């Protein structure tokens, strides 16, 4: 199964995260299928590749709770048949 989850990057005390589509059995820093976004909690910035995210969600990928909150805040699900 594929999940949309956060992958930690950056240095100590300055974490930034990539939003990636990754196999469930992989570890947090494991090899991802595709990078679909970026999240910086310190500067409160996000970049989302919405077509790629919607593609993976339509194929059955499940977002983690944190990624779901980020996507809901960015209104990715507005105007689509997907609801989480």
C-alpha positions in Angstrom: 0.0 0.0 0.0 1.2 3.5 -0.7 1.0 6.4 1.8 1.5 10.1 1.5 3.7 11.0 4.4 6.4 13.4 5.6 10.1 12.7 5.0 12.4 14.7 7.3 15.2 16.8 5.8 17.2 19.8 6.9 19.7 20.1 9.8 19.4 19.8 13.5 16.8 22.0 15.1 15.8 23.3 11.6 13.7 20.4 10.3 11.9 20.8 7.0 9.8 18.0 5.4 9.1 16.7 2.0 5.7 15.3 1.3 6.3 12.0 -0.5 4.4 9.0 -1.9 6.1 6.0 -0.3 5.5 2.3 0.3 4.1 1.6 3.8 6.9 -0.8 4.6 9.7 1.7 4.0 11.2 3.6 6.8 10.8 7.4 7.3 14.0 8.3 5.3 13.5 5.4 2.9 13.3 5.5 -0.9 10.2 7.3 -2.0 8.1 6.7 -5.2 7.7 10.4 -5.9 8.1 13.8 -4.2 4.7 15.6 -4.2 5.3 18.5 -1.9 7.3 20.4 0.7 6.4 21.7 4.2 8.4 24.0 6.4 6.9 24.3 9.8 9.3 27.0 11.0 8.4 29.5 8.2 4.9 27.9 7.8 5.3 27.5 4.1 4.0 24.7 1.9 4.4 23.8 -1.7 2.1 21.1 -3.1 2.1 19.4 -6.5 -1.7 19.1 -6.5 -2.1 17.0 -9.7 0.4 14.4 -8.4 -1.3 14.3 -5.0 -4.7 13.8 -6.6 -3.3 11.1 -8.8 -2.0 9.1 -5.9 -5.2 9.6 -3.8 -7.3 8.4 -6.8 -5.1 5.3 -7.0 -5.8 4.5 -3.3 -2.9 6.1 -1.4 -3.7 7.0 2.2 -2.4 10.3 3.7 -1.1 10.3 7.3 -3.0 12.5 9.7 -0.4 15.3 9.5 -0.4 15.3 5.7 -4.2 15.2 5.7 -4.3 18.3 7.8 -1.9 20.1 5.5 -3.9 19.1 2.4 -7.2 20.2 4.1 -5.7 23.5 5.1 -4.6 24.1 1.5 -8.1 23.1 0.3 -6.8 20.4 -2.0 -10.1 18.4 -1.6 -12.3 21.3 -2.5 -14.2 20.7 -5.8 -13.2 17.0 -6.0 -15.1 13.8 -5.2 -12.4 12.8 -2.8 -13.2 13.3 0.9 -11.1 12.3 3.9 
